[in-house]
Amino acid sequence: MFLHSLIVAISFNPQSRYFHNSVHIKDKLFFLGGSNDNSPCLSDFFYLDLTLPFHKDIPPWYNLDFRKIPFCVSGAFSSFGGFDDSTIFLIGGNRSIRYHYYVSSFNTKTFVWSHVSIDQSNLLWQRNMQGVTNDKGEIYVYGGWTLDTNSSSNKLNILDTVNLKWMTGPNSQVGHFGHTATLLSNGIIVIIGGNVNDKCRLNKIWLYNTNKSDWSSMNTQGILLSNRIHHSAVLTKNDRIIVYGGIKDDTNATDPDLVVLDTKVLPFSWSAPKVNIINSPPLLYEHSANMIGDYMIVTFERGYTINTEILPHQFILKSN
């Protein structure tokens, strides 16, 4: 059973946005940059206080305008890392300043932004990458759109956030853009959807084994799904992946907006759980989603109505 409830920001009202980043560190959910109809990139930086009970009318937003990002940015990738996972690393994306430092960091203890000086001579500047952080502080950054070649990427780069160095992983067989990346408890990274060179549906997924450093593909079982792009994916405690929203390849597709991939069976299996539609959002894309305990928090987005519009709302979904 899933339950949707709408949260409307009142205390501090962030601008609507898409192609932003959200990073969960301890009791805060941080939000960085993005785009909207008024600006191709934003320098906004704020967080949601997860120590306070959520009220549907007054979410606990806190504005960090005194520590805003030193540049406007949209379509970057961001994750946590460092010695104690307390540092936010902001990587690539479209920026308002000259493309010089590929990585910037924010220390959530000292509240200080820094440009990270790492040899990036072997990297191509990209946007809309996806990735994960493992328990060693290594950020796996995969795919995206390469600005120099104007094409989707099949490259895997690994940022060691403890020793501050880049490592190069093996390329996948196909490029991905607008996909998601989810790290399972067994060290497998699951790549789902996006603009893919082989034009496959969601029923074919790509897997990267971080223990063996190799790629493989899997044809899933369960319900048949068309492909989608700019969706979200979060991992539940029992290694199920909740995929939500996105733009579907087939305009006539009847796929549910919310589907679940069970990774405890082989091959992995897709299903569409029953969802309480009360207060459910419209179909969203270019949003962010984070799993906080038993709750998936979906924040900001574009949504489908009669005309495409940007929605400022936040949604919560409870997973049982």
N, C-alpha and C positions, 0 to 999 in steps of 0.2 A: 504494500500500500504506500502511495506517495501523497504528500500533501503540499500544496502550493499556498503561499501567503505573500501578499505584496507589502513592500516597505517603501515608504516615500520619505525622502530626505528633507528635513525641515530646519534643524538646528544650524548646520553648515550645509549649504546646498551646492554640491559640486556641479560643474557644467556637465551636460550630456556629452558623451564621447563614444568612440569605438577605436579599435586597434590600440587599446591601452594595455597596460600590464598590471597584474595583481600578484602579490607575493605574500604568503602567510609565514610570519615569524613569531613564534610563541603566542602571545595574546593579542597580536595586531595583524590586521589584514591591510597591507599597504597597496596603494594605487599610484601608478606612474604614467604621466603623459597621455598620448592618444591624439585623435583627430575629431573634429566636428565640422559642422557646416560653416562655422565662423573662422576656423583656423586649420591649416593642414597639419599642424603639430602643436602640442601643448607642453608646458613645463610644470603643470600642476603636480603636486605631491601631497597626499593625505592618507589617512588610515581610518579603519573601522576598529573601534575598541571592542575586543571580544570578551572582555571581563565583565561587561555590563549586560544585563538582560535586554534582548531585542524588543523594542516597542514598534509596532507597525507604523506609527506616525513620527517617531523621533529616534531614528537610528543614531548611534553614538559616533558620528563623524568627527574627526579632528584634522584641521587644516595645518599643513606644514609649509605654509607660504614663506615663512622665514628660513626654510631650508629647501626651497623648491629646486628642481633639477636645474643645473647650470646652463641648460640649453633646452630648446623645444625638441620633442622627440615623438615619433609615431611608428608603430609597426616594429618595435624592437623586441628582443627577447630578454626576460628578466627572471632570475631565480635567486635562491639563497645559497650561501656558502661561507668560507672562512673557517678559522679554527673551531669556532663553536656555533656555526651556522647562523650567526647574527648579522651578517653582512649581505646587503642586496647588491647583486651584480647586474648591470644594465648593459646589454650587448647589441651593437649594430643599430639597425633601423634607419628611418628617414630623420635627419636632424637639421636644425636651423643653422648650425655652425659647420665650418669646414670639416670634412671627414678626416679626422686625425687619430683620435683615441677611439679604438673600437670598443673598449671596455671602460665603463665608469663604475664606481662602487659607492655605496652609502652604508656607513657604520651605524647600526641602529642603537648602539650604546653611547657613542660620542656625538651622534647626529651630524656627522661631517661627510660631505661629498669629496671624492678623489677621482682623478684620472689615473687609470691603472696602466703603468708603463710595462707592457709585455711585447716581446717580439711578435709582430703580426705580419711579417713579410710574406708568409705563405698563405695568408687568408685573403679571401675576396669579400668585399663589403656586401652584406646581405640584409634583408628585412624579412619580417614575418617568419622567422625561424621558430622551431619548437624544440623543447628539451626538458631535461629532468636533472635533478641533483641526487647523487648516490650518498651512501653513508660515509664515504671517504672525502667528501667535499669536492667531488669532481662533477662538473656540469657538462652533460652531453648535449651539444647543440647540433640539431640536424635539419637539413632541408632549407626551405625558404626561397626567396627570390633574389638572384644575384644581380646587383645593379649594373655591374660592368658589362655583363653579357645579355642582360634583359631576358633571363630564362630561369626556370625552376632549377633547384640544386639537389644533387644527390650526395652532398658532402656531409661527413660527420666530423666535427671538431670537438675536442674535449678540453675544457678549461680546468686545470688544477688550481682551485681557489686557495689552497693552503700554501703551496710553493710558488704560486703565480706564474704559471707557464702553460702554453698551449701544447696539446698533443693531437696528432692526426689519426683518426680512426679510418677503417675501410669505407669506401664509397658503397652506397647501395646500388642495386641494378637499375633503379628508376629514380627520377627526381620527384620531389614532393613540395607542394606549396599550398597553404591553407589547410594543412593536416593537423593532427594532434599527436602528442607523444606522451605515453603513460608508463611509468616504471612499476613493474610488479615486484612482489616481495622476493621472488626468486632471481631477480637481476635481469629479467627480460624487459626490454623496452618495446611497447606495442605502438606501431604507427598506424593511424586510422584515417582514411579518407584524404581529402584535399585534391587539388589538381595533380593528377598522376600521369606520367608519360604512357603507362600501359592502359589507361582508360578503364580501370577495373572498378567494380562496385565495392561497397563496404564489406562484401562477403569475402574479399581477398584482402588480407592485412599483411603488413610487413613486420618482422620481429628482429630485434638486435639483441644478441646475447652478450651482456657486458662481462660475463665470466670467461667466455670463449672468444670474444671479439669477432663474431661473425654474424652475417645476415642470413635470414631465411624468409620465406613467405608461407602463408597458411590460408587454405580455403576453409572458411568457417562453415558450421552447420546452423540450423535454426531458420528463422524467417529470412526471406530474400529482401535485400535492401538495395536501393539505388545509391550512387555515390553522393557525397555532400562535401561542401567546402566551408571554411570559416565557422565550424561548429566548435563545441567544447567537449572535453572528456575529463572525468574525475574518477579516482579509484576509491572504492569503498573498503571497509575493514576486511571483508571476505574476498578480496581480489576480484570483485566485479567492476567493470568499467561502465559508468553512466555517460552516454553520449547524448548531447542535447543540441537542438537547433541546427543552424547552418543553411546554406543554399544548396538545394538539390539539383543534380544534373538534369534530371527528367522533370519537366514542368508538370507532367501528368502523374507523377509518382504519388502514391497514397501512403508512403511510409509514415509511421508515427514520428512526431517531433522528438520524442524521448524513447531511446532504445538502450538495452543493457547487454553487454558482452560478458558472458560467464567464462572466466579463464581457468576454472578448476576442472573443466572437462576437456577432452581432446577429441576432435578439434574444438576450439573455442566455439561457443554457441550464442547466437543472437536471439533476443526475445523482446517483446514489447509489454512491459508491466501495465497493469491497470492503474490509471492516474485519476485522482480526484481533480476534475476540471474547474472546481470553484476557485476563483482568483488566479487561474492559470494565465501565464503571459501569452501574448501572440508569438508566432514563430519568430525567433531571434537569430541574429548572426553577428559576427564580429564582436561578440561579447567576451567576458571572462567568467570562469567558474572555478570555485575552490571548495574542497570538501573540508568542512570544519566539524569534527566529530561525526554525528549522523546526519548532518545537514549540508546540502550543496547550496552555496550562495552564488547566485548569478547576478552579475553587476554590469550595468550600462550595456549598450548594444545598439544595433540597428534592428528594426523590426518590420515585418510585412504587414501593411494595412492596404488600403486601396492604392495609396502611394507609399513608396519607401520613406520611412521617417526614422529619426534618431530618438530613442526613448531614454529618459533619465532614470527610470525606475530600477529597483533592485528586487529580486525574487529569491525566496527560500524554498527549497524542496527537501522534505524529510524522507530518508531512506530507512526502511525497516529490514 
